[in-house]
Amino acid sequence: MSVPRNPVVRIEFRKNGTVARAAFLERQDTGYADVDGPLLDAIYAWTAKGRALEALAVDDPQAVVPITMRIVLIPGSGTIRNSGSNR
């Protein structure tokens, strides 16, 4: 068995900070359903806070703050490295 890929997920947070929706980008899951399912379950338990959420309309139940992020499960695989050239 090979190691899971570092997935990319889009998460949409409601005004109250709870997760409205979470999904892997197309062909950007871990490659293993037994890892993907629990990972999404964990993401749905996340909460957020901040100015972007505070700015959402109170009267719009569909309003969300979306983020897209790579979750690094395997260090060195798909990580961003600083070349040091901009110091």
TAFEN-V262208 format. One record per helix or strand of 2 or more residues. SS is the DSSP state (@ for helix, = for strand). FROM is the first residue (numbers start at 1). TO is the last residue. If there is no record, write none. Layout:
# TAFEN-V262208
<<SS/FROM/TO> <SS/FROM/TO>>
This chain:
# TAFEN-V262208
<<=/8/13> <=/18/24> <@/33/44> <@/51/54> <=/65/70>>
